[in-house]
Amino acid sequence: MGMRTNRAVGAVAFMLLGAALAKELSKPAVDRTWTGRVVGLPYDFRPPTPGKLRRVFWDPDNDALFTPHAFGVGYGVNLARVLRRR
């Protein structure tokens, strides 16, 4: 990837992060869940647990290739699905 592409991807990621944080901060404090969707992408700003991290990156019972990030905005890859032989 070229430098311009890297900067564009970084700018979009920064804007999505800002939009998700703005969405949560616009709610009354008691209504903030720190999870949801922005522009169709999932976000989760709760501290990840070891179990959650494991499920995001390795969940052989889940057929999904992409799973919501354990922390942040977007998706990660379910490596168990990648390595599954069918």
All heavy atoms as an XYZ file, in Angstrom:
673
protein
N       0.842     -1.180      0.000
C       0.000      0.000      0.000
C       0.884      1.239      0.000
O       1.891      1.289      0.680
C      -0.851      0.018      1.271
C      -2.266     -0.408      1.046
S      -3.312     -0.003      2.439
C      -3.738     -1.613      2.971
N       0.434      2.217     -0.712
C       1.180      3.454     -0.762
C       0.897      4.333      0.444
O      -0.024      4.084      1.227
N       1.703      5.364      0.593
C       1.555      6.257      1.737
C       0.191      6.955      1.739
O      -0.427      7.109      2.782
C       2.675      7.291      1.751
C       2.652      8.165      2.990
S       3.993      9.337      3.076
C       5.293      8.257      3.641
N      -0.287      7.339      0.559
C      -1.604      7.991      0.486
C      -2.719      7.055      0.933
O      -3.640      7.463      1.624
C      -1.885      8.472     -0.929
C      -1.194      9.734     -1.275
C      -1.652     10.215     -2.611
N      -1.305     11.611     -2.744
C      -1.474     12.305     -3.824
N      -2.022     11.738     -4.884
N      -1.127     13.559     -3.875
N      -2.628      5.813      0.516
C      -3.638      4.827      0.904
C      -3.598      4.608      2.405
O      -4.648      4.554      3.054
C      -3.424      3.503      0.163
O      -3.442      3.755     -1.239
C      -4.486      2.493      0.521
N      -2.408      4.482      2.960
C      -2.282      4.299      4.412
C      -2.890      5.468      5.168
O      -3.581      5.278      6.170
C      -0.815      4.142      4.810
C      -0.249      2.802      4.421
O      -0.986      1.856      4.152
N       1.064      2.708      4.377
N      -2.636      6.659      4.706
C      -3.195      7.842      5.364
C      -4.712      7.876      5.246
O      -5.411      8.231      6.192
C      -2.604      9.118      4.780
C      -1.194      9.359      5.240
C      -0.691     10.676      4.744
N       0.678     10.885      5.189
C       1.454     11.835      4.760
N       1.016     12.680      3.834
N       2.676     11.963      5.213
N      -5.234      7.503      4.094
C      -6.684      7.490      3.896
C      -7.340      6.452      4.808
O      -8.366      6.742      5.436
C      -7.022      7.208      2.436
N      -6.758      5.274      4.891
C      -7.303      4.223      5.763
C      -7.240      4.679      7.215
O      -8.195      4.505      7.979
C      -6.557      2.887      5.550
C      -6.925      1.872      6.615
C      -6.853      2.336      4.168
N      -6.144      5.283      7.604
C      -6.003      5.789      8.972
C      -7.018      6.877      9.282
O      -7.596      6.913     10.372
N      -7.256      7.761      8.327
C      -8.226      8.841      8.530
C      -9.634      8.281      8.690
O     -10.398      8.724      9.560
C      -8.175      9.822      7.363
N      -9.990      7.294      7.873
C     -11.321      6.679      7.980
C     -11.456      5.979      9.327
O     -12.483      6.106     10.008
C     -11.574      5.707      6.808
C     -12.820      4.862      7.053
C     -11.691      6.471      5.502
N     -10.433      5.251      9.736
C     -10.473      4.555     11.030
C     -10.633      5.552     12.171
O     -11.420      5.331     13.102
C      -9.209      3.725     11.219
N      -9.911      6.664     12.099
C      -9.998      7.702     13.131
C     -11.402      8.312     13.159
O     -11.955      8.554     14.241
C      -8.931      8.777     12.882
C      -8.823      9.781     13.977
C      -8.223      9.449     15.183
C      -9.330     11.057     13.814
C      -8.126     10.377     16.210
C      -9.237     11.998     14.829
C      -8.629     11.656     16.031
N     -11.986      8.547     12.002
C     -13.337      9.109     11.945
C     -14.368      8.141     12.513
O     -15.297      8.552     13.214
C     -13.688      9.506     10.514
C     -12.965     10.745     10.048
S     -13.514     11.380      8.459
C     -12.986     10.098      7.344
N     -14.224      6.841     12.213
C     -15.152      5.851     12.761
C     -15.032      5.778     14.279
O     -16.048      5.699     14.982
C     -14.891      4.473     12.144
C     -15.296      4.311     10.691
C     -14.753      3.000     10.136
C     -16.805      4.380     10.545
N     -13.816      5.804     14.777
C     -13.593      5.805     16.216
C     -14.253      7.026     16.848
O     -14.967      6.924     17.845
C     -12.091      5.789     16.511
C     -11.683      5.923     17.968
C     -12.131      4.716     18.766
C     -10.176      6.102     18.067
N     -14.026      8.188     16.248
C     -14.628      9.415     16.763
C     -16.141      9.383     16.731
O     -16.814      9.826     17.677
N     -16.704      8.849     15.663
C     -18.161      8.764     15.542
C     -18.748      7.841     16.607
O     -19.784      8.138     17.205
C     -18.556      8.288     14.147
N     -18.095      6.712     16.849
C     -18.578      5.771     17.858
C     -18.494      6.386     19.252
O     -19.439      6.278     20.050
C     -17.787      4.471     17.795
N     -17.384      7.046     19.547
C     -17.249      7.695     20.857
C     -18.259      8.826     21.012
O     -18.875      8.974     22.077
C     -15.825      8.220     21.042
C     -14.767      7.156     21.288
C     -13.376      7.766     21.252
C     -15.017      6.435     22.600
N     -18.457      9.608     19.961
C     -19.432     10.702     20.014
C     -20.839     10.160     20.249
O     -21.626     10.753     20.999
C     -19.379     11.515     18.728
N     -21.152      9.035     19.611
C     -22.474      8.427     19.790
C     -22.703      8.060     21.253
O     -23.762      8.344     21.814
C     -22.596      7.184     18.900
C     -23.930      6.499     18.981
C     -24.014      5.330     18.029
C     -25.340      4.609     18.160
N     -25.417      3.457     17.269
N     -21.702      7.437     21.877
C     -21.847      7.057     23.282
C     -21.876      8.269     24.200
O     -22.672      8.340     25.122
C     -20.717      6.102     23.698
C     -20.861      4.713     23.134
C     -22.131      4.005     23.584
O     -22.480      4.045     24.785
O     -22.792      3.396     22.719
N     -21.012      9.244     23.944
C     -20.935     10.413     24.816
C     -22.144     11.329     24.678
O     -22.402     12.148     25.562
C     -19.642     11.176     24.555
C     -18.376     10.432     24.992
C     -17.136     11.167     24.512
C     -18.355     10.239     26.499
N     -22.898     11.185     23.581
C     -24.101     12.002     23.410
C     -25.263     11.470     24.255
O     -26.258     12.166     24.453
C     -24.517     12.045     21.937
O     -25.012     10.783     21.522
N     -25.134     10.261     24.757
C     -26.175      9.668     25.604
C     -25.978     10.115     27.053
O     -24.845     10.399     27.472
C     -26.086      8.134     25.565
C     -26.244      7.515     24.205
C     -26.009      6.011     24.309
C     -26.005      5.328     22.974
N     -25.696      3.887     23.100
N     -27.054     10.131     27.830
C     -26.883     10.368     29.268
C     -25.973      9.270     29.843
O     -25.988      8.124     29.378
C     -28.300     10.248     29.838
C     -29.205     10.468     28.672
C     -28.459      9.978     27.465
N     -25.188      9.601     30.839
C     -24.206      8.663     31.396
C     -24.819      7.315     31.775
O     -24.196      6.268     31.562
C     -23.502      9.289     32.596
N     -26.020      7.315     32.304
C     -26.639      6.054     32.731
C     -27.039      5.171     31.551
O     -27.255      3.970     31.720
C     -27.862      6.292     33.645
C     -27.446      6.978     34.933
C     -28.938      7.075     32.934
N     -27.150      5.744     30.359
C     -27.572      4.991     29.175
C     -26.398      4.519     28.317
O     -26.614      3.841     27.307
C     -28.509      5.836     28.312
C     -29.834      6.112     29.001
O     -30.230      5.314     29.883
O     -30.459      7.130     28.666
N     -25.188      4.855     28.681
C     -24.023      4.475     27.876
C     -23.690      3.004     28.074
O     -23.450      2.548     29.186
C     -22.812      5.331     28.249
C     -22.999      6.779     27.896
C     -21.799      7.597     28.287
N     -22.134      9.006     28.136
C     -21.609      9.978     28.848
N     -20.675      9.718     29.752
N     -21.973     11.220     28.650
N     -23.679      2.258     26.981
C     -23.321      0.840     27.043
C     -21.915      0.598     26.512
O     -21.339     -0.446     26.732
C     -24.298     -0.006     26.199
O     -24.217      0.422     24.835
C     -25.719      0.125     26.721
N     -21.398      1.553     25.765
C     -20.080      1.490     25.126
C     -20.007      0.379     24.089
O     -18.941     -0.066     23.701
C     -18.958      1.383     26.166
C     -18.965      2.580     27.049
C     -19.410      2.637     28.340
C     -18.567      3.913     26.725
N     -19.311      3.916     28.830
C     -18.789      4.725     27.859
C     -18.042      4.506     25.575
C     -18.516      6.081     27.867
C     -17.761      5.862     25.604
C     -17.994      6.635     26.747
N     -21.164     -0.085     23.636
C     -21.242     -1.051     22.537
C     -22.344     -0.589     21.598
O     -23.273      0.097     22.001
C     -21.582     -2.471     23.017
O     -22.887     -2.468     23.575
C     -20.577     -2.990     24.018
N     -22.233     -0.971     20.330
C     -23.270     -0.632     19.364
C     -22.736     -0.711     17.950
O     -21.786     -1.441     17.678
N     -23.349      0.063     17.073
C     -22.957      0.088     15.668
C     -22.874      1.536     15.204
O     -23.670      2.370     15.614
C     -23.951     -0.674     14.815
C     -23.977     -2.168     15.117
C     -24.936     -2.917     14.232
N     -24.332     -3.500     13.050
C     -23.464     -4.491     13.014
N     -23.033     -5.007     14.123
N     -23.006     -4.966     11.880
N     -21.914      1.801     14.335
C     -21.772      3.096     13.704
C     -21.473      2.843     12.233
O     -20.603      2.032     11.905
C     -20.695      3.965     14.388
C     -19.323      3.374     14.296
C     -20.699      5.383     13.858
N     -22.239      3.441     11.350
C     -22.131      3.242      9.903
C     -22.134      1.736      9.585
O     -21.391      1.261      8.729
C     -20.868      3.926      9.331
C     -20.930      3.999      7.818
C     -20.656      5.312      9.887
N     -22.932      0.983     10.317
C     -23.058     -0.449     10.078
C     -21.959     -1.309     10.681
O     -22.029     -2.527     10.622
N     -20.944     -0.699     11.272
C     -19.846     -1.457     11.870
C     -20.025     -1.564     13.381
O     -20.410     -0.596     14.032
C     -18.502     -0.786     11.580
C     -18.063     -0.777     10.132
C     -16.815      0.092      9.969
C     -17.786     -2.181      9.653
N     -19.704     -2.729     13.954
C     -19.830     -2.868     15.403
C     -18.691     -2.151     16.125
O     -17.588     -2.021     15.604
C     -19.729     -4.380     15.611
C     -18.886     -4.854     14.475
C     -19.243     -3.956     13.318
N     -19.002     -1.679     17.323
C     -17.952     -1.147     18.192
C     -18.185     -1.650     19.607
O     -19.300     -1.957     20.013
C     -17.874      0.381     18.151
C     -19.063      1.115     18.715
C     -19.167      1.383     20.081
C     -20.075      1.569     17.880
C     -20.256      2.073     20.593
C     -21.162      2.263     18.388
C     -21.247      2.507     19.744
O     -22.320      3.190     20.248
N     -17.096     -1.761     20.351
C     -17.148     -2.195     21.739
C     -15.963     -1.568     22.466
O     -14.813     -1.851     22.135
C     -17.084     -3.724     21.826
C     -17.426     -4.262     23.199
O     -17.353     -3.487     24.184
O     -17.751     -5.448     23.299
N     -16.252     -0.696     23.413
C     -15.198     -0.027     24.163
C     -15.109     -0.522     25.601
O     -14.423      0.076     26.424
C     -15.409      1.492     24.144
C     -15.313      2.072     22.757
C     -16.377      2.757     22.209
C     -14.174      1.915     21.995
C     -16.305      3.293     20.933
C     -14.091      2.430     20.716
C     -15.153      3.125     20.182
N     -15.780     -1.642     25.901
C     -15.659     -2.238     27.229
C     -14.321     -2.969     27.305
O     -13.858     -3.520     26.304
C     -16.800     -3.214     27.487
C     -18.180     -2.547     27.443
C     -19.282     -3.558     27.506
N     -19.198     -4.422     26.320
C     -19.982     -5.461     26.096
N     -20.905     -5.791     26.963
N     -19.853     -6.179     25.002
N     -13.700     -2.998     28.489
C     -12.429     -3.726     28.599
C     -12.621     -5.201     28.231
O     -13.549     -5.851     28.726
C     -12.059     -3.586     30.079
C     -12.825     -2.394     30.552
C     -14.086     -2.358     29.733
N     -11.789     -5.729     27.341
C     -11.952     -7.133     26.939
C     -11.469     -8.085     28.029
O     -10.496     -7.797     28.717
C     -11.095     -7.248     25.684
C     -10.086     -6.164     25.801
C     -10.731     -5.059     26.592
N     -12.166     -9.188     28.151
C     -11.753    -10.246     29.078
C     -10.956    -11.280     28.293
O     -11.059    -11.352     27.067
C     -12.983    -10.930     29.704
O     -13.741    -11.548     28.645
C     -13.862     -9.930     30.446
N     -10.176    -12.111     28.980
C      -9.450    -13.168     28.263
C     -10.394    -14.087     27.464
O     -10.086    -14.472     26.344
C      -8.736    -13.938     29.372
C      -8.545    -12.922     30.461
C      -9.786    -12.054     30.393
N     -11.547    -14.406     28.026
C     -12.500    -15.257     27.316
C     -13.037    -14.601     26.063
O     -13.199    -15.249     25.027
N     -13.303    -13.325     26.149
C     -13.804    -12.598     24.988
C     -12.735    -12.524     23.899
O     -13.020    -12.725     22.714
C     -14.238    -11.196     25.391
C     -14.873    -10.406     24.283
C     -15.339     -9.067     24.811
C     -15.975     -8.245     23.740
N     -16.392     -6.935     24.230
N     -11.504    -12.270     24.287
C     -10.408    -12.229     23.311
C     -10.271    -13.582     22.605
O     -10.102    -13.652     21.392
C      -9.093    -11.857     23.990
C      -8.967    -10.409     24.412
C      -7.747    -10.235     25.300
C      -8.874     -9.511     23.192
N     -10.362    -14.653     23.380
C     -10.248    -15.991     22.798
C     -11.376    -16.241     21.802
O     -11.141    -16.723     20.693
C     -10.260    -17.057     23.896
C     -10.088    -18.473     23.356
C     -10.215    -19.537     24.423
N     -11.343    -19.397     25.312
C     -12.611    -19.676     25.006
N     -12.918    -20.093     23.805
N     -13.566    -19.541     25.892
N     -12.604    -15.894     22.174
C     -13.750    -16.125     21.283
C     -13.660    -15.296     20.007
O     -14.102    -15.734     18.949
C     -15.058    -15.813     22.006
C     -15.518    -16.892     22.934
C     -16.913    -16.628     23.467
N     -17.093    -15.304     24.037
C     -16.758    -14.953     25.280
N     -16.193    -15.840     26.081
N     -16.981    -13.729     25.709
N     -13.127    -14.100     20.105
C     -13.025    -13.245     18.922
C     -12.047    -13.839     17.912
O     -12.312    -13.859     16.720
C     -12.601    -11.815     19.316
C     -12.162    -11.023     18.109
C     -13.741    -11.110     20.020
N     -10.921    -14.333     18.401
C      -9.880    -14.824     17.490
C      -9.932    -16.332     17.255
O      -9.373    -16.814     16.271
C      -8.501    -14.424     18.004
C      -8.278    -12.954     17.980
C      -8.274    -12.220     19.141
C      -8.123    -12.289     16.779
C      -8.089    -10.842     19.116
C      -7.938    -10.918     16.731
C      -7.921    -10.198     17.909
N     -10.571    -17.082     18.161
C     -10.612    -18.533     18.005
C     -11.936    -19.055     18.531
O     -12.114    -19.273     19.720
C      -9.457    -19.191     18.762
C      -9.358    -20.641     18.456
C      -9.879    -21.681     19.171
C      -8.706    -21.231     17.334
N      -9.600    -22.865     18.563
C      -8.876    -22.627     17.429
C      -8.013    -20.713     16.241
C      -8.359    -23.504     16.486
C      -7.496    -21.591     15.309
C      -7.678    -22.965     15.443
N     -12.887    -19.256     17.633
C     -14.207    -19.775     18.006
C     -14.618    -20.834     16.997
O     -15.301    -20.551     16.011
C     -15.223    -18.637     18.055
C     -16.563    -19.084     18.621
O     -16.718    -20.288     18.920
O     -17.449    -18.226     18.775
N     -14.181    -22.081     17.225
C     -14.483    -23.143     16.254
C     -15.977    -23.440     16.106
O     -16.386    -24.016     15.108
C     -13.733    -24.355     16.804
C     -13.389    -24.034     18.202
C     -13.392    -22.552     18.347
N     -16.789    -23.036     17.067
C     -18.231    -23.272     16.978
C     -18.953    -22.202     16.173
O     -20.147    -22.314     15.919
C     -18.840    -23.345     18.377
C     -18.289    -24.519     19.169
O     -17.981    -25.564     18.550
O     -18.145    -24.396     20.394
N     -18.246    -21.149     15.782
C     -18.840    -20.048     15.037
C     -18.455    -20.174     13.564
O     -17.270    -20.249     13.237
C     -18.338    -18.709     15.605
C     -19.031    -17.517     15.025
O     -19.744    -17.591     14.024
N     -18.807    -16.374     15.641
N     -19.434    -20.206     12.680
C     -19.164    -20.311     11.247
C     -18.726    -18.989     10.619
O     -18.291    -18.966      9.468
C     -20.392    -20.833     10.497
C     -20.626    -22.308     10.758
O     -19.646    -23.028     11.034
O     -21.787    -22.742     10.684
N     -18.846    -17.902     11.371
C     -18.495    -16.588     10.827
C     -16.981    -16.456     10.649
O     -16.205    -16.828     11.522
C     -18.990    -15.485     11.742
N     -16.569    -15.936      9.518
C     -15.155    -15.668      9.273
C     -14.739    -14.396      9.996
O     -13.666    -14.323     10.593
C     -14.905    -15.529      7.770
C     -13.484    -15.165      7.345
C     -12.482    -16.209      7.835
C     -13.414    -15.012      5.838
N     -15.596    -13.378      9.962
C     -15.308    -12.112     10.626
C     -16.182    -11.980     11.860
O     -17.384    -12.225     11.807
C     -15.561    -10.934      9.678
C     -14.684    -10.973      8.463
C     -15.188    -11.329      7.227
C     -13.335    -10.674      8.560
C     -14.385    -11.377      6.106
C     -12.515    -10.713      7.449
C     -13.031    -11.071      6.218
N     -15.561    -11.590     12.966
C     -16.275    -11.394     14.223
C     -15.991     -9.982     14.725
O     -14.933     -9.426     14.450
C     -15.818    -12.422     15.274
O     -14.402    -12.328     15.434
C     -16.175    -13.844     14.855
N     -16.935     -9.385     15.455
C     -16.690     -8.043     15.975
C     -15.440     -8.019     16.859
O     -15.167     -8.965     17.594
C     -17.940     -7.746     16.805
C     -19.000     -8.601     16.196
C     -18.283     -9.858     15.766
N     -14.661     -6.938     16.738
C     -13.451     -6.786     17.548
C     -13.783     -6.900     19.029
O     -14.861     -6.521     19.469
C     -12.817     -5.407     17.328
C     -11.951     -5.322     16.120
N     -10.935     -6.206     15.849
C     -11.929     -4.422     15.109
C     -10.343     -5.861     14.723
N     -10.938     -4.778     14.247
N     -12.827     -7.405     19.796
C     -12.978     -7.472     21.245
C     -12.939     -6.072     21.845
O     -13.528     -5.817     22.885
C     -11.877     -8.328     21.852
N     -12.248     -5.152     21.193
C     -12.161     -3.768     21.643
C     -11.928     -2.887     20.427
O     -11.038     -3.159     19.622
C     -11.007     -3.581     22.638
C     -10.950     -2.208     23.221
C     -11.724     -1.886     24.322
C     -10.147     -1.234     22.666
C     -11.691     -0.609     24.860
C     -10.103      0.044     23.199
C     -10.873      0.352     24.299
N     -12.748     -1.866     20.282
C     -12.582     -0.945     19.163
C     -13.727     -1.038     18.178
O     -14.817     -1.498     18.511
N     -13.448     -0.605     16.951
C     -14.462     -0.539     15.904
C     -14.098     -1.506     14.788
O     -12.941     -1.562     14.367
C     -14.558      0.888     15.315
C     -15.598      0.952     14.211
C     -14.871      1.907     16.401
N     -15.069     -2.272     14.311
C     -14.841     -3.124     13.154
C     -14.830     -4.604     13.481
O     -15.371     -5.045     14.490
N     -14.189     -5.348     12.595
C     -14.187     -6.805     12.665
C     -12.774     -7.352     12.744
O     -11.823     -6.741     12.269
C     -14.856     -7.399     11.418
C     -16.325     -7.110     11.317
C     -16.803     -6.034     10.587
C     -17.243     -7.922     11.969
C     -18.150     -5.767     10.501
C     -18.600     -7.667     11.887
C     -19.054     -6.592     11.152
O     -20.390     -6.321     11.061
N     -12.663     -8.543     13.315
C     -11.429     -9.315     13.314
C     -11.697    -10.622     12.596
O     -12.809    -10.889     12.137
N     -10.682    -11.455     12.512
C     -10.795    -12.725     11.806
C     -10.849    -13.878     12.803
O     -10.013    -13.974     13.706
C      -9.601    -12.924     10.843
C      -9.662    -14.281     10.164
C      -9.577    -11.815      9.809
N     -11.841    -14.741     12.634
C     -11.967    -15.957     13.429
C     -11.004    -16.987     12.826
O     -11.299    -17.624     11.819
C     -13.416    -16.455     13.389
C     -13.618    -17.732     14.173
O     -12.721    -18.249     14.823
N     -14.834    -18.248     14.101
N      -9.839    -17.127     13.447
C      -8.801    -17.995     12.891
C      -9.216    -19.462     12.862
O      -8.763    -20.212     11.997
C      -7.503    -17.820     13.678
C      -6.905    -16.414     13.594
C      -5.700    -16.295     14.521
C      -6.528    -16.058     12.170
N     -10.083    -19.874     13.769
C     -10.579    -21.258     13.742
C     -11.337    -21.520     12.450
O     -11.237    -22.602     11.868
C     -11.464    -21.536     14.951
N     -12.064    -20.544     11.983
C     -12.810    -20.682     10.721
C     -11.857    -20.732      9.526
O     -12.059    -21.495      8.587
C     -13.802    -19.517     10.579
C     -14.550    -19.484      9.275
C     -15.526    -20.656      9.171
N     -16.357    -20.526      8.014
C     -16.115    -21.139      6.850
N     -15.066    -21.900      6.715
N     -16.922    -20.995      5.842
N     -10.801    -19.944      9.584
C      -9.816    -19.926      8.500
C      -9.145    -21.292      8.388
O      -8.952    -21.808      7.283
C      -8.740    -18.837      8.746
C      -7.613    -18.961      7.758
C      -9.369    -17.455      8.680
N      -8.814    -21.884      9.519
C      -8.064    -23.143      9.515
C      -8.933    -24.383      9.414
O      -8.429    -25.481      9.219
C      -7.193    -23.219     10.767
C      -6.141    -22.118     10.875
C      -5.407    -22.204     12.197
C      -5.163    -22.187      9.709
N     -10.252    -24.208      9.515
C     -11.161    -25.345      9.426
C     -11.091    -25.958      8.034
O     -11.158    -25.265      7.036
C     -12.584    -24.902      9.731
C     -13.557    -26.062      9.791
C     -14.967    -25.597     10.034
N     -15.057    -24.770     11.220
C     -16.000    -23.861     11.410
N     -16.919    -23.643     10.487
N     -16.025    -23.162     12.503
N     -10.975    -27.245      7.993
C     -10.916    -27.937      6.697
C     -12.286    -28.511      6.385
O     -12.866    -29.218      7.179
C      -9.893    -29.056      6.729
C      -8.505    -28.521      6.893
C      -7.542    -29.637      6.996
N      -6.250    -29.075      7.365
C      -5.108    -29.577      7.010
N      -5.071    -30.675      6.298
N      -3.999    -29.021      7.372
N     -12.766    -28.195      5.212
C     -14.070    -28.734      4.778
C     -13.930    -29.311      3.420
O     -13.251    -28.928      2.582
C     -15.116    -27.626      4.766
C     -15.491    -27.275      6.169
C     -16.804    -26.609      6.179
N     -17.257    -26.592      7.567
C     -18.395    -26.137      7.942
N     -19.227    -25.657      7.085
N     -18.757    -26.168      9.182
